[in-house]
């Protein structure tokens, strides 16, 4: 069974459209992440949720909105898509670390990525 | 200047060679991660460490907190090790290196 899954794998859309990418993990983890990898293969964290609570929100346009209906899911909704949004988006999850909530303090498991192309 | 610097950017090795990839960082961290991104795009977490040394099969990762430096070593390299290796640090924020592209030639 896939530990961290994302749908869709590929997404091609027109500028100005609204789209969502879904992420699900079956590892029982409490923390989930969204990353963006640009055309130069540079990874950057966008958001992190711990048990449905937002704990990291990097400088990301308001057009990007994460939604966590439960701790196994973290979806990414993007409004008014722009050409610069074209990238590969990775979802990941990790266990919660005891003590103060600090994302990234445990091994992360990555989804297969969603390649978004905005035309 | 990036908070996490990796070297080299590109590396080509013959099968069987010992490989070292370096990572230096300039911020305070709680943990350092080594990730492997396969040619197909998938990302796998290899190590997470906050001190000392960890070993998994032919891979060894070390970190020197005082010098803010980590190394990833691959012993007896194999063509299947060909991938991009990414160093990342976490603390109050996340920072990623730009990756080291490794090609191991049979």
Interface residues (C-beta under 8 A of the other chain):
Chain A: X40 X41 X42 X43 X44 X45 X56 X58 X88 X90 X92 X102 X103 X104 X105 X106 X107 X108 X109 X110 X112 X113 X115
Chain B: X30 X31 X33 X35 X37 X41 X42 X43 X44 X45 X48 X84 X86 X88 X90 X91 X92 X93 X94 X96 X98 X99
